[in-house]
Amino acid sequence: MWLIETSTLKLKFVTEAEKGSYAVLSHTWGEDEVSFDQFRNLDQAWLDDERQQKAFAKITKTCQLASEHGLPYAWVDTCCIDKTSSAELSEAINSMFTYYQNAAFCIALISDLPGAPENVGLAAHFESEFPRCRWLTRGWTLQELIAPPRVRFYDSTWTFRGTKHDWKPFLARETGVDETILVDSSGLRHIPVARRMSWASKRQTSRTEDMAYCLLGIFDVHMPLIYGEGRKAFMRLQEEIAKESCDLSLFAWQQNDSVQKYRGILATSVAEFSNCRELKHRIPGATIPTEFTLTNRGLRMETALVNVPSNRDNLILNLGVSFRDDWPIYVTRGWIGVHLAKTVNGFVRARPDKLFEAGVQGRLRCPPGLVHIRKTVDSSESANIERRFDRAIRVELVNSLGRPGVMRIERVAPEGLWVENHMSFLHQGRGINAYIRCEVRLSDQTLRPIIVACSTMGDPVCVIWHPRDWLWDTVVYFLDNCNERADFVAVDYLRVHFLSREDNDTSKATKHLESQEMENSISITAELKEDTDDEGAPRFVYKCVGTPPGR
């Protein structure tokens, strides 16, 4: 890193600066800051320019204060980074949190904080005027407050206005940063990711990408700089955080409007974390490791989603955080989650402007399984997802026997298109083949397996098999070894391989099941019909009816 020698005002390159050997400057940039090249090649004509004198005075005053505290060096971001070198700029930005953390102290120049009038005390004036200063609104100054062990505040007249320690409760209130972090930044990893994001949610940077780059140190991650990538920088930041942390609060953001009804699992801006300031780990002091990865299909994780019967449209992902951390040990309420909707390409975030908060409503834990959640969803995709049940196959199990549990679904295929809380297979491409394996319970408790299948490729067709059918073993083998998606949407395998010529034209099938003693029997009828839902959208209704024989 480049440092300024406080005795000579000359730049010196130091491979590893000794911790506590230099002071750093925190400030808001003006129009005519001194660059690296300008500082290395100072000339009198340049110094005679009144605008440059003001910028140069920041540097000389910083060096003066450092020298008065016995420090041989100072570091100022405007002139200590060669920004013409992309490699040096990237190294400096990725290391900047460490630069501030290892400084003896930080000089925070609040250039728009005027000197206090004679009739107003310094403390009272600072408390009333500081909240309106630009320093509190800039992205880069957040880490410059948190990282250094000591911060000394100066107003526009370079009058000392107190330290970070002096103003600790006040700064915590104004910035949202925990007092414990203002004292010791090494505790950052214990703060939920979403809460750390909230500290920056109302701050700004001149370049869009810098809103991500200025947070690298706060999340202890590193990544290359790509100026020109715009909002993708914040997406990459979230991906880097996901590689290093198992904290699901990364996904606790809320969309600031209700324009787009479906989103991916990643936020588009740090501003979407503005409501996470009070977020806490629901179980204080407990680490619940959750393994997840971001792949080309989005967020991939093994988890048990939560079904809320009063919210039939969506499932819930528990994020393990709460707005309180003092819940009694016998209470299961209070955890925060996000709404998920299943689509043909995996889950997406539903109701992105809302978080789910567990209360007294009924909740059912789904069986654990592999879940994929899309990283991003654009507005046109969101509009298509709103119509995802168009031409879907709605499955209805009808019991006409007057006793419960006659038919129970054991397995469905393709599972990736099955939306259980809607009892529907989603439509894809030119139509799909759908298979349901059921157990049928006869009155003497005898169980009989059946497979019912249908196709929406072309005219609707359906068929039923039971173990005595000659194709049973072939169908079972196919379902055990099929490709998860392609074998159900690419070709109409049901017609090509499994249906006889007579079956090819029927949308209704019946199978008669008997117990071994032939004392109990049931007729199962499956029928696939084209229909419309309540809003007039096309769909298929696949009705499976269990009736006494002869009806």
Disulfide bonds with the S-S distance in Angstrom:
none
